[in-house]
């Protein structure tokens, strides 16, 4: 789907945001910071990162966050989504908070407020302390209580100025890629044995949400990674495979929050969740908004006989792709269909925030102005899809671009660039791309349209 950016209708009345995460822009263990995370451990595995790179210094944002706040301000953002790393605030996952880390994020909050931008922190963007993982990580129920203790440390320091919080980023990716197939930290390969990590993450969110509200939070939610699942062929087998994948990628994480229950896993021969009395009531009443991260649809087909899982993920036919190739197809209408379907399943759902949406494309490594019309077309198409979903009654209130900056892209290292701003990782120089100017104009035009209504 190709759109001329200048002609793409943009929804008015939205709040506008852009996002980053600490490990990806600040470096794994910047000077003056303590704490070791599961990603520090993962990086030590031979071949774990595509280009063999380390996360230091990434964008070097830890030492000079004012550059990034200025770029956020230049866009005219309402909010800026950033993350606070558990492993730096509470290096052992127990005990008091690290004052150096808390002071740093306190300064970031103050800089954003001084720039007229509401800080919107994420408490967990995959940076679990290594010591917590050594005790079982998300496989252990006790991790939910430890996460709530960490949330209290952060809220006690920042809660006088921060009103809105994300607790967890993409628990589906932690479960599926971190614990099921080992593509991300902590690198376990448990297949369906990873499913208890989904429940313990949702329970951790609920525990942390209660802590944050006790300390004055106005709005608390989490952000799930969602995909629109398509069967490769119009066969009963492929439709069944698509339904199973939709269940474990989407519905296992959305339904406890939006309906207070899990889908029927045992009917599919999957292990039950380790639910205890009161868990689902706490989870089902824990969100003030529902966050959706969306990048691409997923096409699946029935797996060959003897496969340990009942589906295979395959390229989506007939659509363009991002810099990831067939792994990340471009289909903006899939976001519209996902949002409308989600709202149809849960008509009383709370406000929706698009917590991440963006694309990577091949770009120069050295500092330069990038005319990234491919990214503009991608964003324009997905914003149009959001507008269509709003017209259909979906209560979307906020849209967030991933990412403000090119960054270190986890297991793909420096090989993928998502930013509205080009970063020369050798010099640290930032150069706004054409998409930065485009997004700034989208925000300006949306506000002007809203003022006329």
Secondary structure as UniProt FT lines:
FT   HELIX           5..7
FT   STRAND          15..19
FT   HELIX           22..26
FT   TURN            31..32
FT   HELIX           38..43
FT   TURN            46..47
FT   TURN            50..51
FT   TURN            58..59
FT   TURN            61..63
FT   HELIX           65..75
FT   STRAND          79..83
FT   HELIX           86..89
FT   TURN            91..92
FT   HELIX           99..114
FT   TURN            115..116
FT   STRAND          118..124
FT   HELIX           130..134
FT   TURN            135..136
FT   HELIX           137..139
FT   HELIX           142..158
FT   TURN            159..161
FT   STRAND          164..169
FT   HELIX           171..173
FT   HELIX           174..180
FT   TURN            185..186
FT   HELIX           191..194
FT   HELIX           196..214
FT   TURN            215..216
FT   STRAND          219..226
FT   STRAND          229..231
FT   HELIX           236..246
FT   HELIX           247..251
FT   HELIX           252..258
FT   HELIX           266..268
FT   TURN            277..278
FT   HELIX           279..284
FT   STRAND          289..294
FT   STRAND          298..302
FT   TURN            305..306
FT   STRAND          311..314
FT   TURN            317..318
FT   STRAND          321..322
FT   TURN            323..324
FT   STRAND          325..329
FT   HELIX           332..345
FT   TURN            347..348
FT   STRAND          351..356
FT   HELIX           373..391
FT   TURN            392..393
FT   STRAND          396..402
FT   HELIX           410..412
FT   TURN            413..414
FT   STRAND          421..423
FT   TURN            425..427
FT   STRAND          430..432
FT   HELIX           434..452
//
